[in-house]
Amino acid sequence: MRRPLERRTIVGRDPITIGADEPIAVALAAAAACELGRPAVQRGDIGWMDSGILHDTGVPCITFGPIGAGEHTRVEWVDLASVEACARIYADTARRLLG
């Protein structure tokens, strides 16, 4: 007879949220729309990211990245053209925030 697997939470974090009117959100949305020619897809997601730690210290954070799938598996992939687009979007976002 097999014993059921025991599960326990080792580390857990509450999700973070950011208002659409936060300067980082406004700048990123504008930069993404300019680069992509359409609004970026917005979604909630799960996972561990440094943004949670930064958010807890009062630094407004938003995550944004390239097209891909299979994170941390043997079939992980990323679309290289979208990586290049992200680099341009990040630079434009910084310009919009810093003036």
N, C-alpha and C positions, 0 to 999 in steps of 0.2 A: 504494500500500500504506500503510495506516494504522499508525502506531506505537502500541504499547500505552501507555496512560496510566501515567506514573510517579507513584508515591505515596510519601510519606515522612511520618513522624510529626514534627510540630513541637513539640507539647506533649503530654505524657501523664502521667496520674496513676494510681496504684493505687486500687482501690475502697476505700471506708471501710466499717467495720462498727461496730456499737454493740451492746452486750449488752442484752437485754430487761430486765435488772435495773438499768440505769443510771437515775438519778432522772429525767432528761429523758424517757426512753422510758416509764417508769412513769406520769409525770404526763400526758404526751400521750395515752397509751393510755386512761387513765381519763377524761380530758376529752373525747376523741373518742367513747368509748362512751356517756358521759353525754349528749352532744349528739345523736349519731346514733341512739341506742337499740340499738346493736349494735357489736361490735368493728370498728375500722377495718381496711380491707384493707392487709395488709403485703406489700411486694414489694421486690425489688432492682431497681435501675434504672441506666441509664447517663446520662452527661451531665456537663457542667462546672458545678459549683456552688461557691460560696464555702465551703460546708461542708467541702470537702476541705482548704482552706487552714487553716480554724479547727481542724479535727481534728488537723492536723499540729502545731499549737501546744499541743495538750492540751485543747482545749475540746470536750466531748462534743457532737456535733451529730446532728440527725435532720431529715430533710426531710419535709414534709407539705404538701399543697396541695389545691386544688379539683379538681373534675371538669372535664376538657377534653381536647382532642386537637389534633394538627396544629401543635405548637409550632414557631414560627419559619417558618411557611409562609403562603401566601395563604389557606388554609382553617382557620387557627388559630381555636379557639373555647374559651370557658369558660362553665360554668353559673353564672350570677350568684347563685342561691340557695346554691350550695355555697361561693361566695366569702364570703357572709355567715356561713354556718355555720363556715367556717374562722376568721373573725375572732373568733367567740365561743369556738371551741376554743383559739385562741392565748391569748386573755385568761384562760380558765379554766386552761390549762396554766401560765401565769405565776403565777396565784394559788396553784396547788398547789405550785409550786416555792418561791415566796417566802413562803408562809404567810400 
